[in-house]
Amino acid sequence: PFRNRWAPLRLTDMSLALDSDEGSESQYVKFVSKEGNEFICSREVALASGTIRRMLTGPGVWKENSGPIPTINFETISSSVLEKVVQYFYYKKQYDNTAGPIEKFDIELDQIIPLLIAANYLDT
């Protein structure tokens, strides 16, 4: 089946091999939308968000960092918007510091306002 190259991984799309070492950092982060849908994203890519970066790397103990894979619940972000945000993280990673023209990142008209609100919250 066709898969968008910037699409986040859903738990049903892959089997995660999580480190059993308690002190090691996971390579992935799990995001949960307000509907309860889960998205797996590369930790490196997720750090494009200032908010997520502070949660994962800042001082203090965040509940999001507990367990084998950091999990962040977004109680106000819908699945469709969260999926688009994660797609943007991958797009940004691919095209950051690229010289010349870059591929267009498509956004549906009805998603503009919810995406702006999410981007503001996520410091993206």
Salt bridges, closest charged atoms under 4 A:
ASP13 OD2 - ARG3 NH1 3.30
GLU25 OE1 - ARG43 NE 3.42
GLU38 OE2 - LYS30 NZ 3.70
GLU44 OE2 - LYS93 NZ 2.61
GLU83 OE1 - ARG10 NH2 3.12
ASP96 OD2 - LYS92 NZ 3.05
GLU103 OE1 - ARG5 NH2 2.65
ASP106 OD1 - LYS104 NZ 3.79
ASP123 OD2 - ARG54 NH1 3.50
